[in-house]
Amino acid sequence: MSPEWSLDRPAPGLAVAQPRRGFRYGAEAFWVAGFALEGDMPRSAADLGTGSGVIALRRASCGVDAIGFELRNEWQAGWEITLARSEVLGRVRLVQADVGSLPAGAFDLVTANPPFFPAGRGPAARDPWRRAARTESTASLSGFVQAGTAILAPGGRLCLVVPRERDQEVGSVVRGVRIGARRTLLEVRPGAVPVTQYDEINEDHPRVLGWFQRFREPVQ
């Protein structure tokens, strides 16, 4: 049964449909989007496990050609509402696809907010949407990293947010920011020399607040 949808307006021109009850995107979506845009603006971008598609839509609203991949087909009804009511400058597609079998592509930037907990570990959410977003099922953290790097163009970047206790599971990290006690943002570049030290900041740090502001500000 399709959920009752509500509309969120996270940035100018965007109207993103989400279930009124159950899983809704949170601060991590804004964090990873803002963290990724501390680098150069990409020409093409992909978002893995895109859910509502908010990150892919924001990329497209800035004129970037973007695609969001999501396994759960329950999101498709919401995508129809979102795409009909949003105005973007770049091309955008929201596609049902498993991270483990993505179509070929070459993207300058790939983002991901993978499920936080390995299968069989962590609190099991009763809501199936929230459970799918929080607990690994068809793809593990390493699977997200492998899939994301596989579709990068030469010189491309993969940016993702992970639980702090799992940030050492990700290799080829060229930039890392630990936010408070729970989350780490990482930038991965295949073949690059990894860093060994990450920045340490709190959720109310000006850098974090700047990510929110940049996500919401009008396109110049």
C-alpha positions, 0 to 999 in steps of 0.5 A: 500500500502506497504511503501518504506523501508530504512535500518538503521544500529543502531548496528553491525550486524543489518539492520533495515527496516523503512518506508522512510517517516512517523514514524521512531524510535527515541531517546526514543528507545535507552534510554529505551534499555540502561536504561534497561541494567543498570540492569543484562543482561536478558536471555529472553526479550520482547518488546511491541509495537515493531514497526520496532523491533529494541529493540528486535533485539538488545537484540537478537544481544547480545545473548538474546532470544527476541520477539517483539509484534506489533499490526500493520500488516504493519510492517510485510513486513519490518520485513522480510527485517530486519530478512533476513539482520540481524545477531543475536546470540539469537533467535528473533521473531517479532509477530503481536499481540495486547498488550491486548491479548498477548500469555503467556510467562515468560520474565526476561525483558519487555520493552515498549515505549507506545503511549504518548497521551491518546485517544482524547488528544494531537496533532493528527498526519496526518501520520497513522503510527505516529498517532498509535505510539503517540496516544493510541488506543486499549491499554492505558498506564495502559494496557501496564503496566498490559500486561508487568507485566503479562508476567514477570518471577518471579523477572523480570523487566518492563522498559518503557519510558513515558511523564513526565506528566504521570509518576505518572500513573505507580505504583510499580516503583523501579527506575526512571529517568526524562530526561529534561522536556519531558520524564521519564524512569521507571523500574517496579517490581511487589510487590516491594517497590516503590521509591518516588524520581526520578533522574533528568538529561538532554539529554546531560548527560553522562548517556544518552550518555552512553545509546547510546554508549552501544546500538551501541557498538559491542558485547564482 
